[in-house]
């Protein structure tokens, strides 16, 4: 599967670890950890569904790589947004 080639388990694990750290900080600041987890999970699910569809439709290997890199950027952006929200 193309996605597995470009969104490695170690990268997804690193993102999950960052997210867990954000949740730990959030737990100290507020009591709605479940809301934060749901927002992240929903965002991740939507992004992966969109990515899967794009990868299936794309024929150019270069464009597939570009799509995968943009997806990684999107995952990091979710982390940045949640971090900045809770560090204000």
Biopython code that builds the backbone (N, CA, C, O; Angstrom):
import numpy as np
from Bio.PDB.StructureBuilder import StructureBuilder

atoms = [
    (1, "UNK", "N", (0.847, -1.177, 0.000)),
    (1, "UNK", "CA", (0.000, 0.000, 0.000)),
    (1, "UNK", "C", (0.889, 1.236, 0.000)),
    (1, "UNK", "O", (1.828, 1.323, 0.791)),
    (2, "UNK", "N", (0.608, 2.175, -0.863)),
    (2, "UNK", "CA", (1.426, 3.370, -1.029)),
    (2, "UNK", "C", (1.489, 4.211, 0.230)),
    (2, "UNK", "O", (2.552, 4.733, 0.566)),
    (3, "UNK", "N", (0.377, 4.355, 0.933)),
    (3, "UNK", "CA", (0.360, 5.180, 2.137)),
    (3, "UNK", "C", (1.350, 4.639, 3.157)),
    (3, "UNK", "O", (2.065, 5.412, 3.795)),
    (4, "UNK", "N", (1.399, 3.351, 3.316)),
    (4, "UNK", "CA", (2.314, 2.743, 4.281)),
    (4, "UNK", "C", (3.772, 3.024, 3.914)),
    (4, "UNK", "O", (4.629, 3.085, 4.796)),
    (5, "UNK", "N", (4.057, 3.192, 2.639)),
    (5, "UNK", "CA", (5.417, 3.489, 2.209)),
    (5, "UNK", "C", (5.831, 4.898, 2.601)),
    (5, "UNK", "O", (7.014, 5.148, 2.832)),
    (6, "UNK", "N", (4.893, 5.812, 2.679)),
    (6, "UNK", "CA", (5.228, 7.213, 2.892)),
    (6, "UNK", "C", (4.751, 7.771, 4.222)),
    (6, "UNK", "O", (5.207, 8.842, 4.624)),
    (7, "UNK", "N", (3.885, 7.113, 4.895)),
    (7, "UNK", "CA", (3.466, 7.484, 6.243)),
    (7, "UNK", "C", (3.823, 6.309, 7.141)),
    (7, "UNK", "O", (2.980, 5.475, 7.471)),
    (8, "UNK", "N", (5.071, 6.267, 7.519)),
    (8, "UNK", "CA", (5.566, 5.101, 8.245)),
    (8, "UNK", "C", (4.982, 5.006, 9.642)),
    (8, "UNK", "O", (4.498, 5.986, 10.209)),
    (9, "UNK", "N", (5.041, 3.816, 10.169)),
    (9, "UNK", "CA", (4.542, 3.578, 11.530)),
    (9, "UNK", "C", (5.312, 4.425, 12.534)),
    (9, "UNK", "O", (4.728, 4.922, 13.497)),
    (10, "UNK", "N", (6.605, 4.594, 12.324)),
    (10, "UNK", "CA", (7.391, 5.393, 13.274)),
    (10, "UNK", "C", (6.983, 6.865, 13.231)),
    (10, "UNK", "O", (6.973, 7.534, 14.264)),
    (11, "UNK", "N", (6.650, 7.370, 12.054)),
    (11, "UNK", "CA", (6.178, 8.755, 11.961)),
    (11, "UNK", "C", (4.824, 8.911, 12.637)),
    (11, "UNK", "O", (4.607, 9.865, 13.384)),
    (12, "UNK", "N", (3.923, 7.987, 12.381)),
    (12, "UNK", "CA", (2.618, 8.049, 13.036)),
    (12, "UNK", "C", (2.757, 7.876, 14.544)),
    (12, "UNK", "O", (2.027, 8.502, 15.312)),
    (13, "UNK", "N", (3.685, 7.033, 14.966)),
    (13, "UNK", "CA", (3.932, 6.851, 16.400)),
    (13, "UNK", "C", (4.477, 8.139, 17.020)),
    (13, "UNK", "O", (4.080, 8.512, 18.124)),
    (14, "UNK", "N", (5.379, 8.815, 16.319)),
    (14, "UNK", "CA", (5.919, 10.080, 16.827)),
    (14, "UNK", "C", (4.820, 11.123, 16.965)),
    (14, "UNK", "O", (4.795, 11.880, 17.935)),
    (15, "UNK", "N", (3.917, 11.164, 16.001)),
    (15, "UNK", "CA", (2.795, 12.096, 16.074)),
    (15, "UNK", "C", (1.897, 11.739, 17.248)),
    (15, "UNK", "O", (1.433, 12.624, 17.969)),
    (16, "UNK", "N", (1.652, 10.460, 17.444)),
    (16, "UNK", "CA", (0.822, 10.029, 18.572)),
    (16, "UNK", "C", (1.471, 10.398, 19.907)),
    (16, "UNK", "O", (0.780, 10.809, 20.839)),
    (17, "UNK", "N", (2.781, 10.254, 20.002)),
    (17, "UNK", "CA", (3.486, 10.623, 21.231)),
    (17, "UNK", "C", (3.362, 12.124, 21.482)),
    (17, "UNK", "O", (3.118, 12.549, 22.611)),
    (18, "UNK", "N", (3.529, 12.920, 20.435)),
    (18, "UNK", "CA", (3.348, 14.374, 20.580)),
    (18, "UNK", "C", (1.936, 14.688, 21.043)),
    (18, "UNK", "O", (1.728, 15.527, 21.919)),
    (19, "UNK", "N", (0.974, 14.009, 20.447)),
    (19, "UNK", "CA", (-0.415, 14.247, 20.833)),
    (19, "UNK", "C", (-0.645, 13.871, 22.290)),
    (19, "UNK", "O", (-1.338, 14.591, 23.008)),
    (20, "UNK", "N", (-0.080, 12.765, 22.734)),
    (20, "UNK", "CA", (-0.217, 12.372, 24.139)),
    (20, "UNK", "C", (0.385, 13.417, 25.072)),
    (20, "UNK", "O", (-0.151, 13.680, 26.148)),
    (21, "UNK", "N", (1.497, 14.006, 24.656)),
    (21, "UNK", "CA", (2.114, 15.059, 25.457)),
    (21, "UNK", "C", (1.191, 16.270, 25.538)),
    (21, "UNK", "O", (1.038, 16.871, 26.601)),
    (22, "UNK", "N", (0.584, 16.622, 24.421)),
    (22, "UNK", "CA", (-0.372, 17.733, 24.415)),
    (22, "UNK", "C", (-1.533, 17.417, 25.348)),
    (22, "UNK", "O", (-1.980, 18.285, 26.098)),
    (23, "UNK", "N", (-2.016, 16.200, 25.308)),
    (23, "UNK", "CA", (-3.127, 15.809, 26.189)),
    (23, "UNK", "C", (-2.725, 15.902, 27.654)),
    (23, "UNK", "O", (-3.522, 16.325, 28.491)),
    (24, "UNK", "N", (-1.497, 15.509, 27.968)),
    (24, "UNK", "CA", (-1.038, 15.599, 29.353)),
    (24, "UNK", "C", (-1.013, 17.049, 29.823)),
    (24, "UNK", "O", (-1.436, 17.355, 30.938)),
    (25, "UNK", "N", (-0.517, 17.934, 28.972)),
    (25, "UNK", "CA", (-0.511, 19.359, 29.315)),
    (25, "UNK", "C", (-1.946, 19.844, 29.474)),
    (25, "UNK", "O", (-2.270, 20.575, 30.409)),
    (26, "UNK", "N", (-2.785, 19.431, 28.559)),
    (26, "UNK", "CA", (-4.188, 19.849, 28.591)),
    (26, "UNK", "C", (-4.892, 19.367, 29.862)),
    (26, "UNK", "O", (-5.704, 20.090, 30.439)),
    (27, "UNK", "N", (-4.579, 18.158, 30.290)),
    (27, "UNK", "CA", (-5.194, 17.622, 31.522)),
    (27, "UNK", "C", (-4.878, 18.509, 32.718)),
    (27, "UNK", "O", (-5.703, 18.680, 33.615)),
    (28, "UNK", "N", (-3.683, 19.067, 32.720)),
    (28, "UNK", "CA", (-3.309, 19.945, 33.827)),
    (28, "UNK", "C", (-4.017, 21.292, 33.743)),
    (28, "UNK", "O", (-4.202, 21.964, 34.758)),
    (29, "UNK", "N", (-4.408, 21.683, 32.552)),
    (29, "UNK", "CA", (-5.012, 23.004, 32.357)),
    (29, "UNK", "C", (-6.538, 22.985, 32.356)),
    (29, "UNK", "O", (-7.171, 23.981, 32.707)),
    (30, "UNK", "N", (-7.123, 21.869, 31.966)),
    (30, "UNK", "CA", (-8.581, 21.817, 31.848)),
    (30, "UNK", "C", (-9.062, 20.382, 32.043)),
    (30, "UNK", "O", (-8.270, 19.442, 32.114)),
    (31, "UNK", "N", (-10.363, 20.248, 32.124)),
    (31, "UNK", "CA", (-10.917, 18.921, 32.393)),
    (31, "UNK", "C", (-11.615, 18.306, 31.190)),
    (31, "UNK", "O", (-12.329, 17.316, 31.353)),
    (32, "UNK", "N", (-11.444, 18.838, 30.012)),
    (32, "UNK", "CA", (-12.139, 18.286, 28.848)),
    (32, "UNK", "C", (-11.183, 17.546, 27.904)),
    (32, "UNK", "O", (-11.180, 17.783, 26.697)),
    (33, "UNK", "N", (-10.387, 16.663, 28.466)),
    (33, "UNK", "CA", (-9.432, 15.879, 27.688)),
    (33, "UNK", "C", (-10.131, 15.052, 26.618)),
    (33, "UNK", "O", (-9.604, 14.892, 25.517)),
    (34, "UNK", "N", (-11.300, 14.529, 26.927)),
    (34, "UNK", "CA", (-12.029, 13.711, 25.964)),
    (34, "UNK", "C", (-12.409, 14.522, 24.729)),
    (34, "UNK", "O", (-12.376, 14.008, 23.611)),
    (35, "UNK", "N", (-12.766, 15.779, 24.930)),
    (35, "UNK", "CA", (-13.110, 16.652, 23.799)),
    (35, "UNK", "C", (-11.900, 16.836, 22.900)),
    (35, "UNK", "O", (-12.007, 16.742, 21.677)),
    (36, "UNK", "N", (-10.744, 17.099, 23.508)),
    (36, "UNK", "CA", (-9.522, 17.264, 22.736)),
    (36, "UNK", "C", (-9.188, 15.985, 21.968)),
    (36, "UNK", "O", (-8.842, 16.037, 20.788)),
    (37, "UNK", "N", (-9.291, 14.851, 22.633)),
    (37, "UNK", "CA", (-8.996, 13.566, 21.982)),
    (37, "UNK", "C", (-9.934, 13.332, 20.803)),
    (37, "UNK", "O", (-9.498, 12.878, 19.745)),
    (38, "UNK", "N", (-11.213, 13.636, 20.978)),
    (38, "UNK", "CA", (-12.178, 13.448, 19.888)),
    (38, "UNK", "C", (-11.882, 14.363, 18.712)),
    (38, "UNK", "O", (-11.990, 13.951, 17.557)),
    (39, "UNK", "N", (-11.505, 15.614, 19.004)),
    (39, "UNK", "CA", (-11.169, 16.538, 17.914)),
    (39, "UNK", "C", (-9.980, 16.011, 17.120)),
    (39, "UNK", "O", (-9.991, 16.018, 15.889)),
    (40, "UNK", "N", (-8.963, 15.557, 17.830)),
    (40, "UNK", "CA", (-7.780, 15.035, 17.156)),
    (40, "UNK", "C", (-8.121, 13.786, 16.354)),
    (40, "UNK", "O", (-7.740, 13.669, 15.189)),
    (41, "UNK", "N", (-8.829, 12.864, 16.965)),
    (41, "UNK", "CA", (-9.186, 11.615, 16.283)),
    (41, "UNK", "C", (-10.040, 11.873, 15.049)),
    (41, "UNK", "O", (-9.826, 11.253, 14.007)),
    (42, "UNK", "N", (-11.008, 12.785, 15.159)),
    (42, "UNK", "CA", (-11.858, 13.108, 14.010)),
    (42, "UNK", "C", (-11.049, 13.757, 12.897)),
    (42, "UNK", "O", (-11.223, 13.426, 11.724)),
    (43, "UNK", "N", (-10.165, 14.682, 13.262)),
    (43, "UNK", "CA", (-9.317, 15.328, 12.259)),
    (43, "UNK", "C", (-8.413, 14.332, 11.567)),
    (43, "UNK", "O", (-8.242, 14.374, 10.349)),
    (44, "UNK", "N", (-7.835, 13.435, 12.350)),
    (44, "UNK", "CA", (-6.955, 12.419, 11.787)),
    (44, "UNK", "C", (-7.727, 11.476, 10.868)),
    (44, "UNK", "O", (-7.254, 11.132, 9.785)),
    (45, "UNK", "N", (-8.899, 11.066, 11.297)),
    (45, "UNK", "CA", (-9.721, 10.159, 10.493)),
    (45, "UNK", "C", (-10.102, 10.805, 9.158)),
    (45, "UNK", "O", (-9.996, 10.172, 8.108)),
    (46, "UNK", "N", (-10.542, 12.056, 9.202)),
    (46, "UNK", "CA", (-10.913, 12.752, 7.969)),
    (46, "UNK", "C", (-9.719, 12.895, 7.038)),
    (46, "UNK", "O", (-9.834, 12.704, 5.828)),
    (47, "UNK", "N", (-8.573, 13.233, 7.613)),
    (47, "UNK", "CA", (-7.378, 13.408, 6.797)),
    (47, "UNK", "C", (-6.980, 12.097, 6.140)),
    (47, "UNK", "O", (-6.637, 12.084, 4.958)),
    (48, "UNK", "N", (-7.016, 10.997, 6.877)),
    (48, "UNK", "CA", (-6.615, 9.712, 6.317)),
    (48, "UNK", "C", (-7.600, 9.236, 5.245)),
    (48, "UNK", "O", (-7.185, 8.643, 4.250)),
    (49, "UNK", "N", (-8.888, 9.485, 5.435)),
    (49, "UNK", "CA", (-9.873, 9.121, 4.420)),
    (49, "UNK", "C", (-9.633, 9.907, 3.137)),
    (49, "UNK", "O", (-9.688, 9.354, 2.038)),
    (50, "UNK", "N", (-9.367, 11.200, 3.286)),
    (50, "UNK", "CA", (-9.086, 12.055, 2.134)),
    (50, "UNK", "C", (-7.795, 11.596, 1.442)),
    (50, "UNK", "O", (-7.738, 11.508, 0.215)),
    (51, "UNK", "N", (-6.775, 11.310, 2.232)),
    (51, "UNK", "CA", (-5.500, 10.868, 1.680)),
    (51, "UNK", "C", (-5.653, 9.552, 0.926)),
    (51, "UNK", "O", (-5.117, 9.395, -0.171)),
    (52, "UNK", "N", (-6.368, 8.628, 1.499)),
    (52, "UNK", "CA", (-6.579, 7.329, 0.846)),
    (52, "UNK", "C", (-7.248, 7.514, -0.514)),
    (52, "UNK", "O", (-6.847, 6.905, -1.506)),
    (53, "UNK", "N", (-8.267, 8.359, -0.544)),
    (53, "UNK", "CA", (-8.980, 8.604, -1.802)),
    (53, "UNK", "C", (-8.048, 9.225, -2.837)),
    (53, "UNK", "O", (-8.039, 8.806, -3.995)),
    (54, "UNK", "N", (-7.265, 10.219, -2.426)),
    (54, "UNK", "CA", (-6.338, 10.861, -3.357)),
    (54, "UNK", "C", (-5.295, 9.881, -3.885)),
    (54, "UNK", "O", (-4.963, 9.890, -5.070)),
    (55, "UNK", "N", (-4.785, 9.039, -2.995)),
    (55, "UNK", "CA", (-3.755, 8.092, -3.406)),
    (55, "UNK", "C", (-4.311, 7.071, -4.401)),
    (55, "UNK", "O", (-3.619, 6.682, -5.342)),
    (56, "UNK", "N", (-5.524, 6.648, -4.203)),
    (56, "UNK", "CA", (-6.134, 5.682, -5.105)),
    (56, "UNK", "C", (-6.382, 6.280, -6.486)),
    (56, "UNK", "O", (-6.304, 5.581, -7.496)),
    (57, "UNK", "N", (-6.683, 7.582, -6.525)),
    (57, "UNK", "CA", (-7.004, 8.234, -7.790)),
    (57, "UNK", "C", (-5.758, 8.709, -8.534)),
    (57, "UNK", "O", (-5.791, 8.852, -9.756)),
    (58, "UNK", "N", (-4.671, 8.954, -7.824)),
    (58, "UNK", "CA", (-3.464, 9.503, -8.436)),
    (58, "UNK", "C", (-2.663, 8.418, -9.152)),
    (58, "UNK", "O", (-2.529, 7.300, -8.655)),
    (59, "UNK", "N", (-2.136, 8.762, -10.324)),
    (59, "UNK", "CA", (-1.337, 7.804, -11.084)),
    (59, "UNK", "C", (0.147, 8.161, -11.077)),
    (59, "UNK", "O", (0.991, 7.280, -11.243)),
    (60, "UNK", "N", (0.471, 9.406, -10.892)),
    (60, "UNK", "CA", (1.864, 9.846, -10.911)),
    (60, "UNK", "C", (2.523, 9.562, -9.556)),
    (60, "UNK", "O", (2.019, 9.967, -8.509)),
    (61, "UNK", "N", (3.644, 8.868, -9.599)),
    (61, "UNK", "CA", (4.381, 8.549, -8.372)),
    (61, "UNK", "C", (4.850, 9.832, -7.678)),
    (61, "UNK", "O", (4.825, 9.922, -6.450)),
    (62, "UNK", "N", (5.272, 10.809, -8.458)),
    (62, "UNK", "CA", (5.726, 12.087, -7.890)),
    (62, "UNK", "C", (4.586, 12.791, -7.170)),
    (62, "UNK", "O", (4.783, 13.334, -6.083)),
    (63, "UNK", "N", (3.421, 12.787, -7.749)),
    (63, "UNK", "CA", (2.272, 13.436, -7.112)),
    (63, "UNK", "C", (1.831, 12.668, -5.862)),
    (63, "UNK", "O", (1.351, 13.269, -4.901)),
    (64, "UNK", "N", (1.995, 11.342, -5.875)),
    (64, "UNK", "CA", (1.667, 10.557, -4.684)),
    (64, "UNK", "C", (2.599, 10.936, -3.529)),
    (64, "UNK", "O", (2.167, 11.083, -2.386)),
    (65, "UNK", "N", (3.878, 11.090, -3.852)),
    (65, "UNK", "CA", (4.843, 11.490, -2.824)),
    (65, "UNK", "C", (4.497, 12.876, -2.300)),
    (65, "UNK", "O", (4.537, 13.115, -1.093)),
    (66, "UNK", "N", (4.159, 13.782, -3.195)),
    (66, "UNK", "CA", (3.760, 15.136, -2.790)),
    (66, "UNK", "C", (2.540, 15.078, -1.873)),
    (66, "UNK", "O", (2.495, 15.771, -0.857)),
    (67, "UNK", "N", (1.568, 14.267, -2.219)),
    (67, "UNK", "CA", (0.365, 14.123, -1.413)),
    (67, "UNK", "C", (0.706, 13.583, -0.027)),
    (67, "UNK", "O", (0.163, 14.050, 0.974)),
    (68, "UNK", "N", (1.592, 12.614, 0.032)),
    (68, "UNK", "CA", (1.997, 12.042, 1.320)),
    (68, "UNK", "C", (2.712, 13.080, 2.181)),
    (68, "UNK", "O", (2.472, 13.165, 3.386)),
    (69, "UNK", "N", (3.582, 13.862, 1.570)),
    (69, "UNK", "CA", (4.293, 14.910, 2.318)),
    (69, "UNK", "C", (3.300, 15.950, 2.837)),
    (69, "UNK", "O", (3.410, 16.400, 3.977)),
    (70, "UNK", "N", (2.349, 16.325, 2.018)),
    (70, "UNK", "CA", (1.334, 17.289, 2.465)),
    (70, "UNK", "C", (0.493, 16.715, 3.604)),
    (70, "UNK", "O", (0.088, 17.448, 4.507)),
    (71, "UNK", "N", (0.235, 15.425, 3.567)),
    (71, "UNK", "CA", (-0.519, 14.792, 4.653)),
    (71, "UNK", "C", (0.284, 14.831, 5.953)),
    (71, "UNK", "O", (-0.269, 15.104, 7.018)),
    (72, "UNK", "N", (1.574, 14.562, 5.866)),
    (72, "UNK", "CA", (2.428, 14.643, 7.049)),
    (72, "UNK", "C", (2.413, 16.061, 7.602)),
    (72, "UNK", "O", (2.331, 16.269, 8.813)),
    (73, "UNK", "N", (2.493, 17.027, 6.705)),
    (73, "UNK", "CA", (2.447, 18.433, 7.127)),
    (73, "UNK", "C", (1.124, 18.723, 7.828)),
    (73, "UNK", "O", (1.095, 19.436, 8.831)),
    (74, "UNK", "N", (0.047, 18.181, 7.309)),
    (74, "UNK", "CA", (-1.266, 18.386, 7.919)),
    (74, "UNK", "C", (-1.351, 17.804, 9.320)),
    (74, "UNK", "O", (-1.952, 18.405, 10.211)),
    (75, "UNK", "N", (-0.750, 16.633, 9.516)),
    (75, "UNK", "CA", (-0.741, 16.026, 10.842)),
    (75, "UNK", "C", (0.049, 16.882, 11.828)),
    (75, "UNK", "O", (-0.371, 17.078, 12.968)),
    (76, "UNK", "N", (1.180, 17.382, 11.384)),
    (76, "UNK", "CA", (1.978, 18.255, 12.251)),
    (76, "UNK", "C", (1.217, 19.543, 12.537)),
    (76, "UNK", "O", (1.285, 20.068, 13.648)),
    (77, "UNK", "N", (0.497, 20.056, 11.552)),
    (77, "UNK", "CA", (-0.279, 21.276, 11.754)),
    (77, "UNK", "C", (-1.346, 21.089, 12.836)),
    (77, "UNK", "O", (-1.590, 21.997, 13.630)),
    (78, "UNK", "N", (-1.973, 19.927, 12.867)),
    (78, "UNK", "CA", (-2.953, 19.642, 13.917)),
    (78, "UNK", "C", (-2.277, 19.729, 15.283)),
    (78, "UNK", "O", (-2.828, 20.305, 16.221)),
    (79, "UNK", "N", (-1.077, 19.153, 15.388)),
    (79, "UNK", "CA", (-0.349, 19.199, 16.655)),
    (79, "UNK", "C", (0.004, 20.630, 17.037)),
    (79, "UNK", "O", (-0.132, 21.017, 18.198)),
    (80, "UNK", "N", (0.452, 21.410, 16.073)),
    (80, "UNK", "CA", (0.818, 22.803, 16.338)),
    (80, "UNK", "C", (-0.390, 23.596, 16.813)),
    (80, "UNK", "O", (-0.292, 24.367, 17.767)),
    (81, "UNK", "N", (-1.518, 23.412, 16.158)),
    (81, "UNK", "CA", (-2.730, 24.141, 16.537)),
    (81, "UNK", "C", (-3.151, 23.808, 17.966)),
    (81, "UNK", "O", (-3.487, 24.701, 18.743)),
    (82, "UNK", "N", (-3.132, 22.519, 18.307)),
    (82, "UNK", "CA", (-3.542, 22.126, 19.655)),
    (82, "UNK", "C", (-2.535, 22.591, 20.700)),
    (82, "UNK", "O", (-2.909, 22.990, 21.803)),
    (83, "UNK", "N", (-1.263, 22.536, 20.346)),
    (83, "UNK", "CA", (-0.240, 22.999, 21.290)),
    (83, "UNK", "C", (-0.386, 24.488, 21.542)),
    (83, "UNK", "O", (-0.372, 24.932, 22.690)),
    (84, "UNK", "N", (-0.525, 25.256, 20.481)),
    (84, "UNK", "CA", (-0.615, 26.714, 20.657)),
    (84, "UNK", "C", (-1.890, 27.106, 21.402)),
    (84, "UNK", "O", (-1.890, 28.082, 22.152)),
    (85, "UNK", "N", (-2.967, 26.364, 21.205)),
    (85, "UNK", "CA", (-4.212, 26.642, 21.924)),
    (85, "UNK", "C", (-4.029, 26.505, 23.418)),
    (85, "UNK", "O", (-4.539, 27.319, 24.189)),
    (86, "UNK", "N", (-3.304, 25.481, 23.833)),
    (86, "UNK", "CA", (-3.188, 25.198, 25.260)),
    (86, "UNK", "C", (-1.980, 25.834, 25.918)),
    (86, "UNK", "O", (-1.823, 25.743, 27.135)),
    (87, "UNK", "N", (-1.135, 26.468, 25.148)),
    (87, "UNK", "CA", (0.007, 27.168, 25.740)),
    (87, "UNK", "C", (-0.213, 28.674, 25.836)),
    (87, "UNK", "O", (0.667, 29.407, 26.287)),
    (88, "UNK", "N", (-1.374, 29.127, 25.418)),
    (88, "UNK", "CA", (-1.665, 30.567, 25.482)),
    (88, "UNK", "C", (-1.945, 31.000, 26.906)),
    (88, "UNK", "O", (-2.210, 32.177, 27.153)),
]
sb = StructureBuilder()
sb.init_structure("model")
sb.init_model(0)
sb.init_chain("A")
sb.init_seg("    ")
for serial, (resi, resn, name, xyz) in enumerate(atoms, 1):
    if name == "N":
        sb.init_residue(resn, " ", resi, " ")
    sb.init_atom(name, np.array(xyz, "f"), 0.0, 1.0, " ", f" {name:<3s}", serial, name[0])
structure = sb.get_structure()
